[in-house]
Amino acid sequence: MRIARSRSFSRFLGLPLGLFALALGVRVLLVLLYTDPAYVDSYYYVNVARSLSSGHGFSVDFIWTFVDVGGHLPVHPVLPIPSNAHWMPLASLVQVPFIILLGATAFASALPFALIGALAAPLTWGFARQAGCRPAVALGGGILAAVPAALTPFMAQPDNFALFQVLVLAALWLGARALRGDARAFAATGILVGLATLARNDGVLVGAALALVWTWSRLRSRRAKAAGVEAPPPLPVWAAIVATGLFLAVMAPWEARQLAVFGSLSPSSSTGRILFIRSIDELNSITGTPTLASFLGQGIGPLIASRITGFVQAIVIFCVLVGGILLAPFMVAGAWLRRHSADFLPFFLYTGLLFAFSGLVSAVHVPNGTFIHSGAALAPQAYLLALEAVIAFVAWIARHRPSWNAESAGRVFVGGMIGITLIGAVYFTGNVHDTWGHERDLDQAVGAALGAHGAALDDVVMSLDTGAIKYWTGHPGVVAPNDPITTIESAARAYDARWLYLERSDSVPALGPILDGGGRPGWVGPPVWTETGPTATTDAGLYPICFSTSDPRCTVLTSIGGRRS
C-alpha cells in the first residue's frame, strides 16, 4: 500500500517537475540563441543592475527619456542621475546576486528570468488541477505557459515579463483558494501583489482585483444566508487587513526611497507626461507641461477616439502575441463556459480591470509595450480557457458523429492546437531575433566608429536609445527630445554632448532630414560613419557635435564602414 502511494506521489510530482524542466530548457535555449538585452526596457534594467552590483546604487549615466528628470531640461543638467523615476526596481534587483557571482555578463542578467519564469508552467498545471480542468487541459496549459506563443522570445529577456507573469498567476491562484474558504491564502496575496507592483506600477490592479474578490465573497455569503443555502464562509476582515499590511511592508522601503530622492511616490506620473499626454510624441518632449486641463482640452471627439483606439489595440496585441491568433477565439469561448467559476473569478476581474485601464488611462502607451508587459500575466489561465473550449467544441462535434470518441478526439485536437501554437512560436522568435540582431549589429558598429575616431569614454552620445548605446559602447548618453531643432540643440549643449547617433527607423522628426544629407544644423558635423540600407539610403549615421568652430572633428573626415563624407 505504501509503495503504491509512493509511486502515485512520484507520478504526481513528476508532471510539475517535468513542466518546469521544459520551461527552463526553453528559456535557457532562448538565452543561448540571443543572450543580450534587446530593447529599451531590458537595456535599462541591465544597466541599473550593473550599477547596483558595482556599488553605485540606483543611478545611470544616461537619460532614456526626460521623464526621468522631471519632464523638462533641468536647471542644473548632470550625469549620472538617480534611476527609476519611472520604472520599478524588481527586474534590476533580481539580477544583482547573479552578476556578483557570475560577473557583469549578459548570461548573468538573463539567468534569473529563466529560472523564475520557468515556474509559470508548473503553476499553470497546479491551478488547472484546483479548478477541475481535465488532465489534458492542465498538461496542455502548462506546455503553452512554457512556450507562450508569440510572447516566447520576451520570456528570457531581462525585463519584467517573466517576473510579472509568475507573481500575478500565483496571486490570482491564492485568490481562488481564498474563495474556497482559505483566509490565510488571501492574507498571503499581499506579499505577491507587493512584489508584482515592484515589478510593474500597474501591479496594483492585481490588488484591486483581489479587493473585489474579498468583497464578492462577503456578498456571496450574505446572499446565500438570506436564501438559506450553503456557501463557503466569507473572507474575514482580518485577512484583508493582513494582506494590506503585507503589501505596504513590501512596498514601504521602495516608496521611502522615492520620497527621499524625488519627493514623490510616483515621480514620473507627477510630471504629467505619463497620464496627461495626448499622443506618444509628447512623452519625450521638453516643451510645455501636459496637465489634466490640456488633456481634456483636446475635445471630446479625439479623447473618445484615443480611448477606443487604445482598447482595440490592447485586444489585437493580446490576440496576436498571447493567443497566437489561433487560440484567441477559443479563449473567449472558454471564458463564457467558465463564467460562473469561482476559480477563474479573480482572473476575470483582473482581466477586466487591465483592459479597462488600458483603454481609459494608458491608451496612448498601449502600442508602445505598456499593455503587453501586463497582458503576459493573463496568458497561463487564458490558455486553460482556450483548451477547455477546444474540448467542448470537439465534444459537440462528437455528439453529431457517433464514430468519434469524444475523449480521444479531444486529446488529439488539444495536441494539434498546441503543436500549431509551438510552430508559430518558433517562427515568430526567429523573426524577432533577426530584428534584434540587426539593431545589435548597428550599436556595435557605432561603438567601433566612436573608438576609431578617438572618442573618450566619457564623451556623451545623443541618440534615441541611450540605454543601448551605454550597454554596447560604455558611453553616457542623452536622448534627443521630440522637439524643434533649437530645443534639441539646447539639450545637447546642456549635457555637453559630443556625438549624435541617428537611425532612420528610430528618429525624431527634426533630426530625420540629417540622414538624407540635408538640413544639418551648424552644430552637427559631417558623418564619420554611415550605414547604407538595401535601398541605397542612409539608414544610420554617427555625427560629431561641435559647439566650437575650432573643433577639428567637424572638418572634412573620412567615414569608416560606409561612404566618404
TORSE-819110 format. One line per field, with one value per residue (C-alpha): x, y, z; residue in one letter. Coordinates in Angstrom, 2 decimals. Layout:
N
u	(X | ...)
v	(Y | ...)
w	(Z | ...)
type	(A | ...)
# end
This chain:
565
u	(0.00 | 2.78 | 4.68 | 1.58 | 1.12 | 4.79 | 4.55 | 1.38 | 3.06 | 6.11 | 3.91 | 2.04 | 5.29 | 6.81 | 4.44 | 5.14 | 8.86 | 8.78 | 6.92 | 9.42 | 12.30 | 10.62 | 10.02 | 13.53 | 15.03 | 13.10 | 14.25 | 17.88 | 17.78 | 16.39 | 19.24 | 21.78 | 20.21 | 20.09 | 21.98 | 21.89 | 19.16 | 17.37 | 15.23 | 14.80 | 13.30 | 15.75 | 18.77 | 17.61 | 17.13 | 20.55 | 22.35 | 20.73 | 21.57 | 25.23 | 25.30 | 23.89 | 26.32 | 29.29 | 28.35 | 26.95 | 23.40 | 20.27 | 21.85 | 22.50 | 24.71 | 22.22 | 18.80 | 16.45 | 13.61 | 13.32 | 10.51 | 13.39 | 14.48 | 11.11 | 9.89 | 11.94 | 15.54 | 16.87 | 18.20 | 21.44 | 21.88 | 24.24 | 25.10 | 24.75 | 21.20 | 19.13 | 17.46 | 13.94 | 11.89 | 9.55 | 10.37 | 10.11 | 13.19 | 12.49 | 13.76 | 17.11 | 17.27 | 16.92 | 19.96 | 22.32 | 23.23 | 23.81 | 26.04 | 28.02 | 28.51 | 28.98 | 30.25 | 28.65 | 27.73 | 24.60 | 24.07 | 24.19 | 21.48 | 19.24 | 19.56 | 17.24 | 14.45 | 14.82 | 14.67 | 11.78 | 9.84 | 10.00 | 7.74 | 4.82 | 4.40 | 4.01 | 1.94 | -0.44 | -0.77 | -1.37 | -4.03 | -5.74 | -5.98 | -7.55 | -10.01 | -11.09 | -9.70 | -9.23 | -5.72 | -5.13 | -6.08 | -3.88 | -0.90 | -1.53 | -1.84 | 1.48 | 3.14 | 1.74 | 2.91 | 6.38 | 6.23 | 3.70 | 3.06 | 4.48 | 5.45 | 8.15 | 11.23 | 10.44 | 10.27 | 14.06 | 14.76 | 15.99 | 12.64 | 9.57 | 7.62 | 8.65 | 8.51 | 5.10 | 3.56 | 4.60 | 3.71 | 0.26 | -0.53 | 0.40 | -1.61 | -4.72 | -4.37 | -4.27 | -7.32 | -9.15 | -8.10 | -9.41 | -12.85 | -12.82 | -12.58 | -8.81 | -8.43 | -4.68 | -4.26 | -5.94 | -3.72 | -0.61 | -1.65 | -0.37 | 3.22 | 2.68 | 0.82 | 3.61 | 6.26 | 4.18 | 3.96 | 7.74 | 7.94 | 5.36 | 3.46 | 0.16 | 0.64 | -1.75 | -4.51 | -3.98 | -4.58 | -7.73 | -9.00 | -8.34 | -10.12 | -13.14 | -12.75 | -12.89 | -15.99 | -17.67 | -17.03 | -18.83 | -21.74 | -21.97 | -22.14 | -24.78 | -26.97 | -26.55 | -27.56 | -30.63 | -31.59 | -30.95 | -28.34 | -24.80 | -21.78 | -18.13 | -17.64 | -16.96 | -13.36 | -12.77 | -11.80 | -8.50 | -7.44 | -7.90 | -6.04 | -3.10 | -2.96 | -2.91 | -0.26 | 1.99 | 1.59 | 2.59 | 5.53 | 6.85 | 6.39 | 7.49 | 11.29 | 10.98 | 8.44 | 10.60 | 13.49 | 11.28 | 10.19 | 13.74 | 15.21 | 12.38 | 9.95 | 7.12 | 5.74 | 5.33 | 7.84 | 7.13 | 3.36 | 3.73 | 5.22 | 2.03 | 3.97 | 2.65 | -1.03 | -1.91 | -0.20 | -2.44 | -0.03 | 3.16 | 5.08 | 4.58 | 6.24 | 9.79 | 9.18 | 10.69 | 8.43 | 5.10 | 3.59 | 0.82 | -1.94 | -5.42 | -6.78 | -4.70 | -5.64 | -9.35 | -8.92 | -8.28 | -12.04 | -14.47 | -14.05 | -10.29 | -10.48 | -13.04 | -11.30 | -7.97 | -9.61 | -11.35 | -8.16 | -6.14 | -8.72 | -8.91 | -5.12 | -4.89 | -7.29 | -5.36 | -1.99 | -3.35 | -4.88 | -1.68 | 1.08 | -0.67 | -3.29 | -1.14 | -4.34 | -5.50 | -6.24 | -7.87 | -11.49 | -11.26 | -10.12 | -13.34 | -15.44 | -13.68 | -14.31 | -18.02 | -18.04 | -16.32 | -18.24 | -19.67 | -16.41 | -15.16 | -11.69 | -11.47 | -13.24 | -10.01 | -8.63 | -11.77 | -11.73 | -8.06 | -8.57 | -11.45 | -9.51 | -6.42 | -8.30 | -10.30 | -7.11 | -5.52 | -8.47 | -9.26 | -5.90 | -2.92 | -4.44 | -1.67 | 1.00 | -0.62 | 1.12 | 4.49 | 4.54 | 2.73 | -0.16 | 1.67 | 4.04 | 0.99 | -1.04 | 1.56 | 0.27 | -3.08 | -1.53 | -1.49 | -5.17 | -6.20 | -4.53 | -6.51 | -9.74 | -8.83 | -8.09 | -11.29 | -13.20 | -11.42 | -12.51 | -16.10 | -16.10 | -14.87 | -17.48 | -20.18 | -18.97 | -18.75 | -22.43 | -23.19 | -20.62 | -21.21 | -17.94 | -15.94 | -14.67 | -15.03 | -12.26 | -9.68 | -10.62 | -10.39 | -6.83 | -5.90 | -7.34 | -5.75 | -2.42 | -2.90 | -3.67 | -0.61 | 1.57 | 0.44 | 0.99 | 4.51 | 5.38 | 4.16 | 6.26 | 9.40 | 8.69 | 7.97 | 11.00 | 13.27 | 11.92 | 12.20 | 15.78 | 16.67 | 15.30 | 17.09 | 20.30 | 20.22 | 19.85 | 22.65 | 24.97 | 24.32 | 25.01 | 28.25 | 29.29 | 28.67 | 30.92 | 33.67 | 33.27 | 33.49 | 36.68 | 38.17 | 37.62 | 39.17 | 36.04 | 36.87 | 34.93 | 33.12 | 32.01 | 28.23 | 26.34 | 22.93 | 20.69 | 17.19 | 18.17 | 20.71 | 20.49 | 21.61 | 24.47 | 25.58 | 25.42 | 27.31 | 29.77 | 30.10 | 29.36 | 26.98 | 24.08 | 21.21 | 18.08 | 17.20 | 13.92 | 10.98 | 11.06 | 12.28 | 15.96 | 16.70 | 15.37 | 17.40 | 20.46 | 19.73 | 19.63 | 22.87 | 24.60 | 23.25 | 24.79 | 27.86 | 27.00 | 29.92 | 28.30 | 24.94 | 23.77 | 20.75 | 18.72 | 16.14 | 13.80 | 14.07 | 14.46 | 12.57 | 11.20 | 13.56 | 16.65 | 15.37 | 16.50 | 20.13 | 20.33 | 19.36 | 22.28 | 20.22 | 19.04 | 22.18 | 22.47 | 25.79 | 26.48 | 26.37 | 29.41 | 29.62 | 29.16 | 32.15 | 30.28 | 27.15 | 25.19 | 23.58 | 20.38 | 19.19 | 17.51 | 20.79 | 19.53 | 21.44 | 19.79 | 22.09 | 24.87 | 27.26 | 27.97 | 30.29 | 28.64 | 30.76 | 29.83 | 33.21 | 34.36 | 37.85 | 36.71 | 38.77 | 36.12 | 33.85 | 36.28 | 36.05 | 36.51 | 36.76 | 33.99 | 34.54 | 32.25 | 30.22 | 30.64 | 33.16 | 31.93)
v	(0.00 | 2.41 | 1.50 | 2.23 | 5.60 | 6.39 | 5.64 | 7.70 | 10.63 | 10.30 | 10.43 | 13.42 | 15.23 | 14.26 | 16.34 | 19.74 | 19.00 | 17.97 | 21.14 | 23.24 | 21.47 | 22.05 | 25.73 | 26.22 | 24.43 | 26.69 | 29.80 | 28.71 | 27.95 | 31.44 | 32.92 | 30.92 | 31.98 | 35.66 | 36.38 | 40.17 | 42.65 | 43.75 | 46.87 | 49.96 | 48.32 | 45.44 | 47.68 | 49.95 | 47.14 | 45.65 | 48.98 | 49.69 | 46.18 | 46.65 | 50.00 | 48.37 | 45.45 | 47.78 | 49.82 | 52.89 | 52.38 | 53.24 | 55.50 | 55.64 | 57.92 | 58.28 | 59.82 | 57.46 | 59.99 | 63.36 | 61.95 | 60.66 | 64.22 | 65.92 | 66.16 | 69.29 | 70.29 | 70.52 | 73.80 | 72.00 | 69.19 | 66.48 | 62.84 | 60.37 | 60.75 | 58.82 | 55.93 | 54.52 | 57.67 | 55.75 | 52.04 | 49.85 | 48.14 | 44.39 | 43.44 | 45.01 | 43.73 | 40.05 | 40.33 | 41.66 | 38.40 | 36.65 | 39.49 | 39.39 | 35.62 | 35.30 | 38.73 | 41.51 | 39.27 | 39.03 | 35.45 | 36.51 | 39.11 | 36.70 | 33.65 | 34.78 | 35.47 | 31.99 | 30.40 | 32.46 | 32.46 | 28.66 | 28.48 | 29.61 | 26.15 | 24.08 | 26.85 | 26.75 | 22.98 | 23.30 | 25.96 | 23.85 | 20.88 | 23.04 | 24.47 | 20.97 | 21.09 | 17.82 | 16.31 | 17.01 | 20.66 | 21.02 | 19.47 | 21.43 | 24.69 | 24.01 | 23.35 | 26.56 | 28.50 | 27.07 | 28.25 | 31.12 | 31.70 | 34.98 | 36.06 | 33.38 | 35.48 | 38.03 | 35.49 | 35.21 | 38.91 | 40.78 | 42.54 | 42.19 | 39.79 | 36.62 | 38.17 | 39.71 | 36.63 | 34.32 | 36.75 | 37.55 | 33.90 | 32.96 | 35.86 | 35.00 | 31.33 | 32.27 | 34.46 | 31.44 | 29.34 | 32.08 | 31.78 | 28.14 | 29.29 | 29.66 | 33.02 | 32.54 | 32.28 | 35.65 | 37.21 | 35.94 | 37.68 | 40.94 | 39.78 | 38.74 | 41.93 | 43.97 | 42.12 | 42.43 | 46.20 | 46.33 | 44.71 | 46.98 | 50.02 | 48.57 | 45.59 | 47.49 | 46.40 | 42.85 | 44.16 | 45.91 | 42.66 | 40.79 | 43.51 | 42.85 | 39.13 | 39.83 | 41.99 | 39.39 | 36.63 | 38.58 | 39.43 | 35.79 | 34.64 | 37.23 | 36.23 | 32.54 | 33.09 | 35.05 | 32.29 | 29.56 | 27.74 | 26.64 | 28.65 | 28.93 | 31.27 | 34.91 | 36.06 | 37.68 | 41.29 | 40.24 | 38.58 | 41.87 | 43.78 | 41.36 | 41.37 | 45.17 | 45.27 | 42.82 | 44.80 | 48.01 | 46.28 | 45.09 | 48.49 | 50.74 | 50.63 | 51.49 | 54.26 | 55.72 | 55.84 | 57.55 | 60.18 | 60.79 | 61.06 | 62.55 | 63.89 | 61.83 | 58.30 | 58.20 | 60.67 | 60.14 | 60.44 | 63.75 | 65.39 | 64.93 | 63.31 | 59.85 | 60.37 | 63.56 | 63.27 | 63.30 | 61.40 | 59.44 | 62.28 | 64.36 | 61.75 | 62.80 | 66.46 | 69.01 | 71.90 | 72.69 | 70.91 | 68.35 | 68.83 | 67.48 | 70.70 | 70.33 | 66.64 | 67.39 | 70.41 | 68.23 | 67.85 | 65.02 | 63.55 | 62.99 | 61.95 | 59.20 | 58.13 | 57.69 | 55.63 | 53.35 | 53.00 | 52.06 | 49.47 | 47.92 | 47.87 | 46.08 | 43.40 | 42.99 | 42.79 | 40.19 | 38.08 | 38.10 | 37.85 | 35.78 | 33.96 | 33.39 | 34.35 | 30.71 | 30.38 | 33.79 | 32.85 | 29.73 | 31.89 | 33.90 | 30.73 | 29.19 | 32.32 | 32.01 | 28.34 | 29.21 | 32.41 | 31.05 | 29.54 | 30.90 | 29.58 | 31.85 | 34.82 | 36.56 | 36.13 | 37.58 | 40.56 | 41.30 | 40.90 | 43.36 | 45.90 | 45.60 | 46.13 | 48.98 | 50.61 | 50.20 | 51.83 | 54.60 | 55.56 | 54.29 | 54.16 | 56.25 | 53.91 | 50.63 | 50.29 | 51.03 | 47.96 | 49.06 | 46.64 | 43.52 | 43.58 | 43.25 | 41.24 | 38.48 | 37.68 | 36.69 | 34.01 | 30.94 | 30.97 | 32.17 | 29.06 | 26.82 | 28.50 | 28.06 | 24.35 | 23.79 | 25.40 | 23.10 | 20.06 | 21.37 | 22.03 | 18.53 | 17.05 | 18.97 | 17.59 | 14.05 | 14.20 | 14.53 | 11.95 | 8.64 | 7.25 | 9.77 | 9.03 | 12.43 | 11.87 | 10.61 | 13.21 | 15.92 | 14.94 | 14.88 | 18.34 | 19.77 | 18.34 | 19.79 | 23.26 | 23.12 | 21.91 | 24.70 | 27.29 | 25.97 | 26.14 | 29.74 | 30.50 | 29.18 | 31.19 | 34.41 | 34.01 | 33.65 | 36.84 | 38.79 | 37.61 | 38.73 | 42.21 | 42.41 | 41.16 | 43.91 | 46.59 | 44.99 | 45.00 | 48.70 | 49.55 | 47.56 | 49.30 | 52.67 | 51.63 | 50.72 | 54.05 | 56.01 | 54.18 | 54.68 | 58.44 | 58.91 | 59.34 | 59.49 | 57.03 | 59.88 | 61.52 | 61.96 | 60.50 | 61.90 | 59.20 | 57.76 | 54.60 | 55.77 | 52.59 | 50.51 | 52.88 | 52.69 | 48.89 | 48.39 | 51.29 | 52.32 | 55.94 | 58.10 | 59.49 | 61.91 | 61.26 | 63.64 | 65.26 | 65.21 | 68.95 | 71.53 | 71.51 | 74.54 | 72.71 | 69.62 | 71.84 | 73.22 | 69.69 | 68.76 | 71.87 | 71.33 | 67.85 | 68.73 | 66.03 | 65.23 | 62.83 | 62.33 | 58.86 | 58.66 | 55.73 | 56.14 | 53.66 | 55.45 | 59.20 | 62.34 | 64.36 | 67.34 | 65.13 | 62.86 | 65.07 | 64.90 | 61.29 | 62.43 | 64.85 | 67.98 | 70.13 | 69.57 | 72.40 | 74.16 | 72.36 | 68.93 | 67.94 | 65.64 | 61.92 | 59.86 | 56.61 | 55.65 | 52.50 | 52.22 | 50.21 | 47.89 | 50.81 | 52.78 | 55.24 | 56.05 | 54.02 | 55.14 | 57.61 | 58.91 | 62.64 | 64.80 | 67.59 | 70.74 | 73.85 | 75.41 | 76.40 | 75.22 | 71.64 | 69.57 | 66.82 | 68.98 | 69.38 | 67.03 | 63.49 | 60.06 | 57.72 | 54.10 | 51.22 | 53.41 | 56.18 | 59.04 | 62.31)
w	(0.00 | 0.93 | -2.27 | -4.37 | -2.65 | -3.16 | -6.86 | -7.16 | -5.41 | -7.67 | -10.77 | -9.32 | -8.60 | -11.93 | -14.05 | -12.47 | -12.34 | -15.99 | -16.93 | -15.00 | -16.79 | -20.17 | -19.46 | -18.11 | -21.11 | -23.50 | -21.69 | -21.48 | -25.20 | -25.81 | -23.79 | -25.79 | -29.09 | -28.09 | -24.89 | -24.63 | -23.77 | -26.90 | -26.40 | -24.26 | -21.17 | -20.89 | -21.53 | -18.73 | -16.21 | -17.00 | -16.75 | -13.37 | -12.13 | -13.10 | -11.33 | -8.19 | -8.28 | -8.74 | -5.68 | -7.46 | -6.26 | -8.19 | -10.80 | -14.54 | -16.62 | -19.45 | -19.93 | -21.76 | -21.59 | -19.90 | -17.76 | -15.61 | -14.81 | -14.39 | -17.98 | -18.78 | -19.25 | -15.66 | -14.31 | -13.47 | -16.03 | -14.78 | -15.40 | -13.79 | -12.49 | -9.93 | -11.74 | -11.66 | -11.61 | -13.90 | -13.98 | -10.91 | -9.43 | -9.17 | -12.65 | -11.76 | -8.20 | -9.15 | -11.41 | -8.74 | -6.92 | -10.26 | -11.50 | -8.25 | -8.58 | -12.35 | -13.35 | -15.38 | -18.31 | -20.39 | -19.22 | -15.56 | -16.23 | -18.15 | -15.88 | -13.03 | -15.51 | -16.99 | -13.54 | -12.22 | -15.48 | -15.72 | -12.65 | -14.82 | -16.36 | -13.16 | -11.54 | -14.52 | -14.14 | -10.40 | -10.83 | -13.51 | -11.13 | -8.43 | -10.97 | -12.02 | -15.55 | -17.43 | -17.21 | -20.93 | -20.42 | -17.33 | -19.11 | -22.31 | -20.37 | -18.69 | -22.06 | -23.55 | -20.48 | -21.16 | -24.79 | -24.77 | -28.49 | -29.83 | -26.31 | -26.26 | -27.22 | -24.50 | -21.68 | -21.31 | -21.65 | -18.52 | -18.31 | -16.13 | -18.41 | -16.58 | -13.11 | -13.53 | -15.13 | -12.29 | -9.50 | -10.90 | -11.63 | -8.06 | -6.59 | -8.60 | -7.66 | -3.97 | -4.56 | -5.98 | -2.98 | -0.73 | -2.33 | -1.28 | 2.34 | 2.84 | 4.57 | 5.04 | 1.27 | 0.86 | 3.52 | 1.69 | -1.54 | -0.03 | -0.48 | -4.10 | -5.02 | -3.44 | -5.43 | -8.61 | -8.04 | -7.54 | -10.98 | -12.62 | -11.40 | -12.57 | -10.27 | -8.01 | -10.41 | -9.15 | -5.64 | -6.83 | -8.38 | -5.14 | -3.16 | -5.38 | -4.68 | -0.93 | -1.40 | -3.61 | -1.08 | 1.61 | -0.69 | -1.77 | 1.83 | 2.72 | -0.24 | 0.50 | 4.11 | 3.07 | 0.63 | 3.19 | 1.07 | 1.89 | 0.71 | 1.73 | 4.69 | 3.86 | 3.86 | 7.23 | 7.78 | 9.34 | 6.06 | 4.20 | 6.93 | 6.89 | 3.08 | 3.05 | 5.76 | 3.92 | 0.70 | 2.47 | 4.16 | 0.79 | -0.84 | 2.03 | 1.53 | -2.14 | -1.67 | 1.12 | -1.35 | -3.98 | -1.48 | -0.32 | -3.83 | -5.90 | -3.33 | -4.80 | -4.52 | -8.31 | -9.77 | -13.46 | -13.02 | -11.19 | -14.31 | -16.37 | -19.21 | -18.36 | -17.57 | -19.45 | -22.83 | -25.88 | -28.12 | -27.58 | -29.26 | -26.10 | -23.87 | -24.71 | -25.37 | -23.00 | -24.01 | -22.42 | -19.45 | -20.01 | -17.45 | -16.88 | -18.40 | -21.59 | -21.77 | -21.55 | -23.81 | -26.86 | -27.25 | -26.64 | -30.13 | -30.06 | -26.41 | -27.04 | -30.25 | -28.48 | -25.70 | -28.18 | -30.21 | -27.13 | -26.07 | -29.54 | -29.83 | -26.49 | -27.76 | -31.02 | -29.24 | -26.84 | -29.61 | -31.65 | -29.04 | -26.36 | -28.41 | -31.45 | -33.36 | -33.47 | -29.75 | -29.31 | -30.22 | -28.06 | -25.12 | -25.41 | -25.69 | -22.71 | -20.65 | -21.43 | -20.42 | -17.13 | -16.48 | -13.21 | -11.96 | -8.65 | -9.51 | -12.55 | -10.94 | -9.77 | -13.31 | -14.90 | -12.54 | -13.20 | -16.95 | -16.90 | -14.84 | -17.04 | -20.30 | -18.77 | -17.51 | -20.95 | -22.66 | -20.19 | -18.63 | -20.62 | -24.10 | -25.67 | -24.25 | -25.35 | -28.76 | -27.15 | -24.92 | -21.76 | -22.21 | -23.32 | -20.33 | -18.08 | -20.58 | -20.47 | -16.96 | -18.48 | -20.69 | -18.39 | -17.41 | -20.87 | -22.33 | -19.96 | -21.04 | -24.72 | -24.34 | -22.36 | -25.22 | -27.70 | -25.64 | -25.53 | -29.27 | -30.04 | -27.69 | -29.55 | -32.88 | -31.42 | -30.47 | -34.16 | -35.26 | -33.49 | -34.88 | -32.87 | -29.40 | -27.72 | -25.19 | -27.67 | -30.28 | -27.64 | -26.78 | -30.47 | -31.12 | -27.99 | -29.10 | -32.57 | -31.26 | -29.02 | -31.90 | -34.23 | -31.49 | -30.83 | -34.53 | -34.58 | -31.51 | -33.23 | -36.39 | -34.52 | -32.27 | -35.30 | -36.85 | -33.59 | -33.04 | -36.57 | -35.85 | -32.53 | -34.13 | -36.75 | -34.06 | -32.03 | -35.06 | -35.62 | -31.98 | -32.02 | -35.24 | -33.60 | -30.74 | -33.21 | -35.01 | -31.76 | -30.86 | -34.31 | -34.11 | -30.71 | -28.63 | -24.93 | -22.79 | -21.04 | -24.31 | -24.17 | -27.14 | -28.09 | -29.53 | -29.31 | -27.39 | -24.86 | -22.79 | -25.77 | -26.51 | -22.89 | -22.92 | -26.16 | -26.13 | -22.47 | -23.36 | -21.29 | -23.24 | -23.51 | -25.54 | -28.35 | -27.24 | -29.60 | -30.22 | -32.78 | -33.69 | -31.49 | -28.43 | -29.32 | -29.56 | -26.08 | -24.69 | -26.43 | -25.08 | -21.57 | -21.34 | -23.42 | -25.96 | -28.28 | -30.73 | -32.41 | -33.45 | -35.77 | -37.06 | -39.77 | -38.07 | -34.71 | -35.02 | -34.04 | -36.99 | -36.53 | -36.93 | -39.71 | -42.63 | -41.47 | -42.67 | -46.16 | -46.29 | -45.91 | -43.04 | -40.99 | -38.43 | -37.88 | -34.61 | -36.28 | -38.32 | -41.35 | -40.64 | -39.54 | -40.11 | -42.01 | -42.72 | -46.15 | -46.38 | -49.16 | -50.95 | -51.08 | -48.46 | -45.30 | -42.53 | -39.70 | -39.10 | -36.45 | -36.41 | -34.30 | -32.33 | -32.33 | -30.39 | -31.14 | -34.63 | -33.70 | -33.06 | -35.56 | -35.66 | -37.75 | -40.60 | -43.62 | -42.34 | -43.86 | -42.80 | -41.90 | -42.68 | -45.05 | -47.55 | -47.69 | -46.17)
type	(M | R | I | A | R | S | R | S | F | S | R | F | L | G | L | P | L | G | L | F | A | L | A | L | G | V | R | V | L | L | V | L | L | Y | T | D | P | A | Y | V | D | S | Y | Y | Y | V | N | V | A | R | S | L | S | S | G | H | G | F | S | V | D | F | I | W | T | F | V | D | V | G | G | H | L | P | V | H | P | V | L | P | I | P | S | N | A | H | W | M | P | L | A | S | L | V | Q | V | P | F | I | I | L | L | G | A | T | A | F | A | S | A | L | P | F | A | L | I | G | A | L | A | A | P | L | T | W | G | F | A | R | Q | A | G | C | R | P | A | V | A | L | G | G | G | I | L | A | A | V | P | A | A | L | T | P | F | M | A | Q | P | D | N | F | A | L | F | Q | V | L | V | L | A | A | L | W | L | G | A | R | A | L | R | G | D | A | R | A | F | A | A | T | G | I | L | V | G | L | A | T | L | A | R | N | D | G | V | L | V | G | A | A | L | A | L | V | W | T | W | S | R | L | R | S | R | R | A | K | A | A | G | V | E | A | P | P | P | L | P | V | W | A | A | I | V | A | T | G | L | F | L | A | V | M | A | P | W | E | A | R | Q | L | A | V | F | G | S | L | S | P | S | S | S | T | G | R | I | L | F | I | R | S | I | D | E | L | N | S | I | T | G | T | P | T | L | A | S | F | L | G | Q | G | I | G | P | L | I | A | S | R | I | T | G | F | V | Q | A | I | V | I | F | C | V | L | V | G | G | I | L | L | A | P | F | M | V | A | G | A | W | L | R | R | H | S | A | D | F | L | P | F | F | L | Y | T | G | L | L | F | A | F | S | G | L | V | S | A | V | H | V | P | N | G | T | F | I | H | S | G | A | A | L | A | P | Q | A | Y | L | L | A | L | E | A | V | I | A | F | V | A | W | I | A | R | H | R | P | S | W | N | A | E | S | A | G | R | V | F | V | G | G | M | I | G | I | T | L | I | G | A | V | Y | F | T | G | N | V | H | D | T | W | G | H | E | R | D | L | D | Q | A | V | G | A | A | L | G | A | H | G | A | A | L | D | D | V | V | M | S | L | D | T | G | A | I | K | Y | W | T | G | H | P | G | V | V | A | P | N | D | P | I | T | T | I | E | S | A | A | R | A | Y | D | A | R | W | L | Y | L | E | R | S | D | S | V | P | A | L | G | P | I | L | D | G | G | G | R | P | G | W | V | G | P | P | V | W | T | E | T | G | P | T | A | T | T | D | A | G | L | Y | P | I | C | F | S | T | S | D | P | R | C | T | V | L | T | S | I | G | G | R | R | S)
# end
